[in-house]
Amino acid sequence: MLLDKLVINVHNMLLLYIVLDVMVCLATVFSTLYSICSIFSMAMTVYDCMAML
């Protein structure tokens, strides 16, 4: 009986770890995309300024 509870607890812990891993991964991907987009828009702004000059 105790073993069953232990197995369920371990299973829940693993699920929690997997969910956390996925969330961290998504956050990293989104922040990377955001950085790339901001750098790209900054470059475009600089390019526009150069074009006006």
C-alpha positions in Angstrom: 0.0 0.0 0.0 2.8 2.4 0.9 4.6 1.5 -2.3 1.6 2.5 -4.4 1.5 5.9 -2.7 5.2 6.4 -3.3 4.9 5.5 -7.0 2.0 8.0 -7.4 4.0 10.7 -5.7 7.1 10.0 -7.9 4.8 10.1 -10.9 3.3 13.4 -9.9 6.8 14.8 -9.3 8.0 13.7 -12.7 4.9 15.3 -14.3 5.6 18.5 -12.4 9.2 18.5 -13.5 8.2 17.9 -17.2 5.7 20.8 -17.0 8.3 23.1 -15.5 10.8 22.1 -18.1 8.4 22.8 -20.9 7.5 26.2 -19.4 11.1 27.2 -19.1 11.8 26.1 -22.6 8.8 28.1 -23.9 9.9 31.2 -22.0 13.4 30.9 -23.4 12.1 30.5 -26.9 9.8 33.5 -26.5 12.5 35.7 -25.0 14.9 34.8 -27.8 12.3 35.6 -30.4 11.6 38.9 -28.7 15.3 39.8 -28.7 15.7 39.0 -32.4 12.6 41.0 -33.2 13.7 44.0 -31.2 17.2 43.9 -32.7 15.7 43.6 -36.2 13.3 46.6 -35.6 16.2 48.6 -34.2 18.3 47.8 -37.3 15.4 48.8 -39.6 15.0 52.1 -37.7 18.7 52.8 -38.1 18.4 51.8 -41.8 15.5 54.2 -42.3 17.5 57.1 -40.6 20.4 56.4 -42.9 18.1 56.4 -45.9 16.7 59.8 -45.0 20.3 61.2 -44.7 
